[in-house]
Amino acid sequence: MEHFLGILLLLAGGFSAASFYVPSHAIKKWTWETYWISLGFVAWVIMPPLSGLLTTPDLWAILRSSPAKSALGAYGFGVLWGFGGFMSALGLRYLGISLGQSVCLGVCAIVGTLVPAAIDGKIVLLFTTGAGLVVLMGFLVCLAGTALCGYAGVRKEQMLSDDLKKAGVKEFALVKGLTLAVAGGVMSASIAFAFTVGAPIAGVAVDYGTAEVFKNMPLLVFALLGGFTTNLISTMITTAKNKAFGDYVMRPRKILLFNYLLAIVSGILWYGQWFSFGTGATKLGEYSYAGWSIFMAAIIIFSNLWGVVLKEWRGVDAKTRVYLWTGISVLVVSVIMIGIGDGLAGR
């Protein structure tokens, strides 16, 4: 039951991650950077300590007692991840949710799953145990599903007229979007490394009486603060160039308040992915690092479903839709396979 709950939490995190960008479609009279850093302030500065205060006996004592090396490591990888998050978001901006998430998260799934496994010395288990082989096959199936969804996105781009592309994605730019999505995928995997190097912080949290399921909440305070640092610097430079600081106090006030409300909703959804991932990973067993693949697969599944809802796939042919739905189905199978493999290891 615990194992099943962990998978459900990872799927919930995937839905949250896939959904956070949806409110951006209703933003008015703000530059993209204003929206991004506003949601980021909620997601990276407010939510982590608030969540930590609600789930640990004494958050501040845990943070003070955390090993400096682990805290700096989590913060440092958070900084690197911040670059990835910024570039990934730009990838979504120029490619749309469906194609952008498929490309970015396919790369992120490879780096974020295999590198932590190698760091922990557990990657050999994928090739030497029955459970490991099931997890490995699930991981490969995940990549296949991601490739199918990505290929469907490429076919969509080739097929649609410029007017239809712009209708689904206002600033569509294929080369720029692909470059940013790939680079963002590599850098975004750094958050998985933050969980690895920050493991001693989770240990301190447990020593202070934190429930096992919430032990990663203090770690997120350091990691997401690193991400906020990167994004704050990047967005402020761009905002200064665009002379867009007036966005934060613009008129009419009705639109301003509505924009802030959307940014808050986006920020809460954005943080929700890491709350769910941080809790869900604690419920997995020997192959908990493979939970990253489940998480990535869930994001891609729900991102493409959102793309359908937002009519990004309007005007494509039946063959392209077959690739899309086959890819989504294959990703669902990969989640099941990885879950079975990790469950077998637990037995």
Long-range contacts (C-beta under 8 A, 24 or more apart in sequence): 2-283, 3-283, 3-284, 3-285, 3-339, 3-342, 3-343, 3-346, 4-339, 5-280, 5-283, 6-280, 6-281, 6-282, 6-283, 6-284, 6-291, 7-280, 7-283, 7-284, 7-294, 7-335, 7-339, 8-280, 9-276, 9-277, 9-279, 9-280, 9-283, 10-276, 10-277, 10-280, 10-281, 10-291, 10-294, 10-295, 10-298, 11-294, 11-298, 11-335, 12-272, 12-276, 12-280, 13-272, 13-273, 13-274, 13-275, 13-276, 13-277, 13-280, 13-295, 13-298, 14-273, 14-294, 14-295, 14-296, 14-297, 14-298, 14-299, 14-300, 14-301, 14-302, 15-298, 15-302, 16-269, 16-270, 16-272, 16-273, 16-276, 17-269, 17-270, 17-272, 17-273, 17-295, 17-298, 17-299, 17-302, 18-97, 18-101, 18-298, 18-299, 18-300, 18-301, 18-302, 18-303, 18-305, 18-306, 19-269, 19-302, 19-306, 20-266, 20-267, 20-269, 20-270, 20-272, 20-273, 21-89, 21-92, 21-97, 21-266, 22-97, 22-306, 22-310, 23-262, 23-263, 23-265, 23-266, 24-262, 24-266, 25-310, 26-258, 26-262, 27-259, 27-262, 27-263, 28-255, 28-258, 28-259, 29-247, 29-250, 29-255, 29-259, 30-247, 30-250, 30-259, 31-238, 31-239, 31-242, 31-244, 31-247, 32-93, 33-235, 33-238, 33-239, 33-242, 33-244, 34-235, 34-239, 34-244, 34-247, 34-248, 35-259, 35-262, 35-263, 35-266, 36-86, 36-89, 36-231, 36-235, 37-231, 37-232, 37-235, 37-236, 37-239, 38-259, 38-260, 38-263, 38-267, 39-263, 39-264, 39-266, 39-267, 39-270, 40-227, 40-228, 40-231, 40-232, 40-235, 40-267, 40-270, 41-228, 41-267, 42-263, 42-264, 42-266, 42-267, 42-268, 42-270, 42-271, 43-224, 43-266, 43-267, 43-268, 43-270, 43-271, 44-224, 44-225, 44-227, 44-228, 44-231, 44-271, 45-224, 45-225, 45-228, 46-267, 47-224, 47-267, 47-268, 47-271, 47-275, 48-217, 48-220, 48-221, 48-224, 48-225, 48-271, 49-221, 51-217, 51-220, 51-271, 51-275, 52-217, 52-218, 52-220, 52-221, 55-210, 55-211, 55-214, 55-217, 56-205, 56-208, 56-210, 56-214, 56-217, 56-218, 57-208, 57-209, 57-210, 58-208, 59-217, 59-218, 59-221, 61-208, 62-201, 62-204, 62-205, 62-208, 62-210, 62-218, 63-218, 63-221, 63-222, 65-204, 65-208, 66-200, 66-201, 66-204, 66-218, 66-222, 67-200, 67-201, 67-204, 70-197, 70-198, 70-199, 70-200, 70-201, 71-198, 71-201, 71-222, 73-194, 73-197, 73-198, 74-194, 74-197, 74-198, 74-201, 74-219, 74-222, 74-223, 74-226, 75-222, 75-223, 75-225, 75-226, 76-226, 77-190, 77-191, 77-193, 77-194, 77-197, 77-223, 77-226, 78-190, 78-191, 78-194, 78-222, 78-223, 78-224, 78-225, 78-226, 78-227, 78-229, 79-226, 79-227, 79-229, 79-230, 80-187, 80-190, 80-226, 80-230, 81-187, 81-188, 81-189, 81-190, 81-191, 81-194, 81-223, 81-226, 81-227, 82-226, 82-227, 82-228, 82-229, 82-230, 82-231, 83-187, 83-230, 83-234, 84-108, 84-183, 84-184, 84-185, 84-186, 84-187, 84-188, 84-189, 84-190, 84-191, 85-184, 85-187, 85-188, 85-227, 85-230, 85-231, 86-184, 86-230, 86-231, 86-234, 86-235, 87-180, 87-181, 87-183, 87-184, 87-187, 88-180, 88-181, 88-184, 88-185, 88-187, 88-188, 89-184, 90-177, 90-180, 90-184, 91-177, 91-178, 91-180, 91-181, 91-184, 92-181, 93-169, 93-171, 93-177, 94-169, 94-171, 94-172, 94-173, 94-174, 94-176, 94-177, 94-180, 95-153, 95-169, 95-172, 95-174, 95-177, 95-178, 95-181, 96-153, 96-168, 96-169, 96-172, 96-307, 96-312, 97-303, 97-304, 97-306, 97-307, 97-310, 97-312, 98-149, 98-152, 98-153, 98-156, 98-303, 98-304, 98-306, 98-307, 98-308, 98-312, 98-313, 98-324, 99-150, 99-153, 99-154, 99-156, 99-157, 99-177, 99-181, 100-177, 100-181, 100-303, 101-299, 101-300, 101-303, 101-304, 102-146, 102-149, 102-150, 102-153, 102-300, 102-303, 102-304, 102-327, 103-150, 103-153, 103-178, 103-181, 103-182, 103-185, 104-181, 104-182, 104-184, 104-185, 104-188, 105-146, 105-185, 105-296, 105-299, 105-300, 105-303, 106-143, 106-146, 106-147, 106-150, 106-185, 106-296, 106-300, 107-181, 107-182, 107-185, 107-186, 107-189, 108-184, 108-185, 108-186, 108-188, 108-189, 108-296, 109-139, 109-142, 109-143, 109-146, 109-292, 109-293, 109-296, 109-297, 110-143, 111-185, 111-186, 111-189, 111-192, 112-188, 112-189, 112-191, 112-192, 112-193, 112-292, 112-296, 113-139, 113-192, 113-289, 113-290, 113-292, 113-293, 113-296, 115-189, 115-192, 115-193, 116-192, 116-193, 116-195, 116-196, 116-289, 116-292, 117-289, 117-290, 119-193, 119-196, 120-196, 120-289, 122-286, 122-287, 122-289, 125-286, 125-287, 129-345, 130-344, 131-286, 131-287, 131-341, 131-342, 131-344, 131-345, 132-287, 132-341, 132-345, 133-341, 134-337, 134-338, 134-340, 134-341, 134-344, 135-287, 135-290, 135-337, 135-338, 135-341, 135-342, 135-345, 136-341, 137-337, 137-341, 138-290, 138-293, 138-334, 138-335, 138-336, 138-337, 138-338, 138-339, 138-340, 138-341, 139-290, 139-293, 139-334, 139-338, 141-330, 141-333, 141-334, 141-337, 142-293, 142-296, 142-297, 142-331, 142-334, 142-335, 142-338, 144-330, 144-334, 145-297, 145-300, 145-327, 145-328, 145-329, 145-330, 145-331, 145-332, 145-333, 145-334, 146-296, 146-297, 146-300, 146-327, 146-331, 147-327, 148-323, 148-324, 148-326, 148-327, 148-330, 149-300, 149-304, 149-323, 149-324, 149-327, 149-328, 149-331, 150-327, 151-323, 151-327, 152-316, 152-320, 152-321, 152-323, 152-324, 152-327, 155-316, 155-319, 155-320, 155-323, 156-312, 156-313, 156-316, 156-320, 159-315, 159-316, 159-317, 159-320, 160-315, 160-316, 161-315, 164-314, 164-315, 167-311, 167-314, 168-310, 168-311, 168-312, 168-313, 168-314, 169-312, 191-223, 191-227, 191-274, 192-289, 192-292, 194-219, 194-222, 194-223, 194-226, 195-219, 195-223, 195-278, 195-281, 198-222, 198-223, 212-282, 213-279, 213-282, 213-283, 214-278, 214-279, 215-282, 216-278, 216-279, 216-281, 216-282, 217-275, 217-278, 219-278, 220-274, 220-275, 220-278, 224-271, 224-274, 273-299, 284-342, 285-342, 285-343, 285-345, 285-346, 286-342, 286-345, 286-346, 287-338, 287-341, 287-342, 287-345, 288-342, 290-338, 290-341, 290-342, 291-338, 291-342, 293-334, 293-338, 294-334, 294-335, 294-338, 294-339, 297-331, 297-332, 297-334, 297-335, 298-335, 300-331, 301-328, 301-331, 301-332, 304-328
